[in-house]
Amino acid sequence: MDLHISLEGRGDRTDRIYRQLRDAILDGRLRPGERVPPSRELARSLSVARNTVAAAYDRLVGDGFLRGRAGAGTFVAYSGEPQAPSRRAPAGPLRPAPRWAALEEDPPPTPPARYDLRIGHPDASLFPMATWRRLVARSLRASAEYRDPAGYAPLRAAIARHAGLSRSVRAAADDVVVTSGAQQAIDLVGRVLVEPGALVAVEEPGYRPVRRLFASHGARVAGVPVDADGIVVEAIPAAARLVYVTPSHQHPLGTAMSLDRRAALLAWAQRHGAAIVEDDYDSEFRFSDRPLEPLQSLDRAGRVIYVGSFSKTLLPSLRLGFLVAPEALRPALRAARRIADWHGEPSAQVALAAFIDEGLLQRHLRTLTRVYGGRHELVVRAVRGPLAPWLTLVPSSAGLHVAARAAVPLDMAGLVRRARAAELALDPLDGFYAEPRPEPDPGLAIGYGAVASADLPEALDRLAEAVRRSC
């Protein structure tokens, strides 16, 4: 390995080599069993006599930090817990811009639960990993040159065709920008459209990471209430320059925005000169009812930026998403993508283009819709059956979760604790609100993507018992 040791200045060189190697072992930079350079090699790199390094190694062996193996070399022997690093970056006077200091930090990750009923988690076991490996291996033979920041051209064409056929999105390949998930797509929109101090309207309750994203661009973020038909257009502040919505499967209530409400929102944006970000969240999975037209396909004034993601249909870890934008925004969005990370990881883009073009995505979606449809029915029946004394279903016919509001007073904090004790992970509805309100909204968003179909009845039985004990 390359091992940096500083011998600048005066002092016993053997002692300085000893102390720097000892510190590297104690703070975990050199791990147990790791081989250190031969004394001759390290002496050559440090331009010192070999005996200088050998003497330091002998001290480390004598103190139990190193051990030698005949014919193999010298290895780290210390196996204690790493200590705090002896050398850290200086604290210094630098501080983040005020808007970053004001943003809330992510809570520490909780240990995984046996039954994960949180929303937004797809079933990784359903992903055709062997097929994907084959496509990625084939894609690695593609050019390694820097690429168009808008993404791999055949993938943009494939996405335009797929979104056009499956969602009636009006797009050609040049309208598409491939992104690292939906979050980056929305970030690019924020970079291009949001000036510091501008007002952005978001759904309340809603997807809180997006609220934080716009705030990080210096925007003032206003929550707008949601009812059974979607965002309440009359409540959107007139000064808002951008409105973020999830009309296909509202996050977290699961309702679909009605056609009348979609028309009203488009008319509002036209009157006020505002943009709409349509996050087509969970639109791939619909189990009943005819899907409504996306805002983007109804838009005739060029006000809608459509955002899609493959995180739920493939794997979240692949970080693949896209946006479809009006022509006037495309140059700026491409420039923003180039500035952010140039063009993303190319081999996954090449593989996804083949996955779509060979019909594998549609086949995979049919499997997912069948499996998730069965789980959706199990959850709906549970809420309308064993859970009915305590929860009321919020109607939903798509996506990877359903919402249920409390029908009786519930101790939500106690419910979360009891659920964790029963090996359940839950998402209370209260967690999706960001602004103060007169009364809490007790209830749950019940996800079924990450719980196997065979395990879901047991998970729902445990949930019913936890809810019953929380009344």
C-alpha positions, 0 to 999 in steps of 0.5 A, a space after each residue: 500500500 501507499 503509506 504517507 509518513 512525514 519526516 519534515 523537520 528535526 527529531 528522531 526519525 525512528 520515533 516519528 515513524 513509530 508514532 505515525 504507524 502506531 496512530 494509524 493502527 490505533 485509529 483504524 486507518 491500518 486495520 487488523 491483518 493488513 500488511 505494511 510495506 517491507 522495511 526496505 521499500 518504506 526506507 527507499 520511499 522515505 529516503 532513510 536508512 533501512 535500519 531506521 525503519 527496521 528499528 521502528 518496526 521492531 518497537 511496534 512488534 514489541 508493543 504488540 502493534 505488528 507481527 512478522 510472518 516468516 516469508 510473508 511480511 509484517 502485518 498489523 496485530 492490534 485488534 482493539 476498538 479504533 480510537 478517535 483519529 489522532 489527526 482530524 481536519 481542523 474545526 476552523 471558522 467556516 460556517 454554512 450559509 444560513 439557509 443550510 444551518 436552518 435545514 433540519 438534519 436527517 434522523 439517524 437510521 433506525 435498525 431494520 425491522 422484520 416487517 417494513 411497512 414504511 412507504 416508498 420501499 419496493 421489493 428488491 427480490 422481484 428485480 430481475 438481477 440476472 438479466 440486469 447483470 447481463 445488460 450491464 456487462 454488455 454495456 461496459 463495452 460501450 464508450 467510456 468518453 464523457 457523454 451528453 449531460 442530458 443522458 445517453 441518447 438511446 435511453 432518452 429515446 426509449 424513455 420518451 417512447 415508454 412514457 408516451 405509451 404508458 402515461 401519454 406524456 408528450 415527449 421526444 428524445 430531445 425533451 428528456 434529461 436523464 437524472 440520478 433519480 427524481 430528487 436530482 431532477 427536482 434539484 435541477 429544476 430548482 437550480 434553473 427556476 428558483 431565485 433566492 427568496 422566491 416562493 415555492 408551493 408544495 403539498 401539505 402533507 407532502 414529500 418533505 425532502 422536496 421542501 428541504 431541497 427548495 429551501 436549500 436553493 434559498 426559496 421560501 416554501 409554503 405548504 398548501 392543503 390537500 383534499 380528496 381531489 388533490 391540492 387546493 388550488 384556491 389556497 396556493 399563494 398568488 406569489 408562488 412562482 413554482 408549485 410541486 405536486 404528486 397528482 397520480 398518487 399523492 404522497 402520502 395520502 395516496 389519492 389521485 388529483 381529479 381531472 377538474 382539479 388538474 384543469 384548475 391548477 393549470 389555469 392557475 399557473 397560466 394566470 400567475 405565470 408559474 411553473 408546475 413540477 409534476 412528480 408522477 410518483 408511483 404512477 406505474 402501479 394502478 390496480 383499478 380505475 382508468 388512469 387520469 391524464 398527466 398534467 403534462 399531457 393536458 398542458 398547452 402553455 408549456 408550464 409543466 415539468 414532468 418528473 419520473 423515476 425508475 427507483 420503484 420499478 427497478 431498484 432505488 440504489 440504481 438512482 435513475 430518473 428523468 425529467 421532461 421539460 418545455 423547450 425553453 428550459 432545456 438548455 439551462 437544464 442541460 447546463 445545470 446537469 453538466 455543472 452538477 455531475 456532468 452526465 451520471 453513470 453511463 453503464 446503467 443508462 446503456 443497460 436501461 435503454 436495452 431493458 426498455 427497448 427489448 420489452 423487459 421493462 414492460 414484462 417486469 411491470 406486469 409482474 410487479 403490478 400483479 404482485 403489488 396488486 395482491 398486496 394492496 388488496 390484502 392491506 385494504 381488506 385489513 383496514 376495512 376488516 380487523 383494523 376498521 374499529 380504529 382506522 378509516 381507509 383513504 381511497 387509493 387504487 395505485 402505488 405502493 402504499 395506502 393511507 388510513 386515518 384514525 377513527 378513534 383517538 390513538 396514542 401515535 407515539 405509543 403505537 410506534 413504540 409497540 410496533 417496533 417491539 412487534 418488529 414493525 416499521 411504520 410511517 405515521 401521517 403526522 411525519 409528513 407535515 412540516 407546518 404547524 396546524 391546529 390539530 394533529 392528523 393521526 393515522 398511518 401510511 401503510 406500505 406493502 412494497 417491502 413485505 413479501 406477500 406471504 409475510 404480509 398477513 402476519 405483519 397486518 395482524 401484528 399491526 392490528 394488535 399494536 393499534 388496538 393497544 394504542 387506543 
